[in-house]
Amino acid sequence: MDDLLLALAVPAVVLASGVYAVCDCRRTRRNPPLPYTRRAARAAAHDVLSRAEAVVGGAYNTLGGLYTDPAAPHPAQDTPVVTGRRAAGPDPGPSRPAPARRP
């Protein structure tokens, strides 16, 4: 009897997950998510970049001494700070708008 219940439980779980997937798909089609704007995408990318710079800079400041050559003379200045921008060159400025879509 236990084997029969186990054998019937697997198709029941597969059927239930299929019904859930269909209902979730229909709900998503009826109530689509809000559009992700370019400004929000740029802000999110800038936020991720600044967090990554902070993590890399902190890791380099903490572990940078492990990678120096012990025979080399020690520099008089502190460890360099990692930045995301190039040292030289003009600022690229804002990105240009996307072309309008035709129906």
Phi and psi in degrees as a GROMACS rama.xvg file:
@    title "Ramachandran Plot"
@    xaxis  label "Phi"
@    yaxis  label "Psi"
@TYPE xy
-65.2291  -38.3992  ASP-2
-65.6948  -35.3117  ASP-3
-66.8446  -42.9238  LEU-4
-65.345  -39.2428  LEU-5
-66.1357  -40.3528  LEU-6
-67.1006  -31.4871  ALA-7
-84.5378  -20.3116  LEU-8
-71.5632  -35.9775  ALA-9
-64.3272  -50.5661  VAL-10
-63.7839  -31.2634  PRO-11
-66.789  -40.1306  ALA-12
-67.3989  -40.7125  VAL-13
-64.172  -42.5893  VAL-14
-64.3595  -43.9421  LEU-15
-64.4032  -40.1775  ALA-16
-68.5948  -33.6149  SER-17
-66.1495  -42.9483  GLY-18
-63.2086  -41.649  VAL-19
-62.1323  -42.9832  TYR-20
-63.4081  -40.8699  ALA-21
-65.0852  -45.7128  VAL-22
-64.506  -39.4211  CYS-23
-66.8838  -38.5013  ASP-24
-65.1857  -42.9398  CYS-25
-65.1214  -39.7102  ARG-26
-65.2405  -39.9543  ARG-27
-67.0351  -36.4411  THR-28
-69.6143  -35.9704  ARG-29
-76.217  -35.2611  ARG-30
-123.114  78.9199  ASN-31
-67.2506  152.479  PRO-32
-68.7155  160.754  PRO-33
-65.9317  147.268  LEU-34
-67.6433  148.393  PRO-35
-95.4986  106.28  TYR-36
-76.7787  163.116  THR-37
-65.1636  -38.5424  ARG-38
-63.037  -42.2231  ARG-39
-65.937  -37.2428  ALA-40
-66.0532  -42.5483  ALA-41
-65.3641  -40.2524  ARG-42
-64.8646  -40.4707  ALA-43
-66.6555  -40.6434  ALA-44
-65.6579  -39.6148  ALA-45
-65.6416  -39.2717  HIS-46
-64.7876  -44.3552  ASP-47
-64.0107  -40.8978  VAL-48
-64.5846  -41.9176  LEU-49
-67.7737  -36.8902  SER-50
-65.7225  -41.0694  ARG-51
-65.0313  -39.9588  ALA-52
-61.8766  -40.3696  GLU-53
-65.0361  -40.3981  ALA-54
-66.8088  -45.8956  VAL-55
-66.141  -42.3514  VAL-56
-63.1537  -42.0561  GLY-57
-65.5842  -40.1544  GLY-58
-66.8187  -39.0443  ALA-59
-68.0748  -40.236  TYR-60
-65.4227  -34.289  ASN-61
-78.5367  -46.0779  THR-62
-107.041  3.921  LEU-63
-61.7685  -31.0874  GLY-64
-67.7577  -20.0332  GLY-65
-72.2793  -23.7873  LEU-66
-101.437  3.02359  TYR-67
-83.398  151.467  THR-68
-77.7127  123.872  ASP-69
-66.2233  -23.4883  PRO-70
-82.9551  -18.6181  ALA-71
-75.648  149.568  ALA-72
-68.6437  143.118  PRO-73
-78.6556  134.623  HIS-74
-71.0277  152.587  PRO-75
-77.9172  -22.229  ALA-76
-89.8606  166.485  GLN-77
-72.3612  173.685  ASP-78
-66.6613  145.015  THR-79
-70.257  152.903  PRO-80
-95.9666  131.292  VAL-81
-80.2409  127.194  VAL-82
-121.959  156.607  THR-83
-86.2017  -17.4321  GLY-84
-91.994  154.798  ARG-85
-73.4205  153.309  ARG-86
-73.829  -33.6364  ALA-87
-127.261  158.2  ALA-88
112.265  156.347  GLY-89
-73.9308  156.739  PRO-90
-73.184  129.479  ASP-91
-66.8215  -21.1918  PRO-92
76.3346  -171.405  GLY-93
-71.416  153.305  PRO-94
-76.0036  153.445  SER-95
-76.8992  154.384  ARG-96
-71.2751  154.968  PRO-97
-74.1535  149.961  ALA-98
-68.2403  151.097  PRO-99
-69.0604  142.964  ALA-100
-85.1498  141.601  ARG-101
-98.1246  138.995  ARG-102
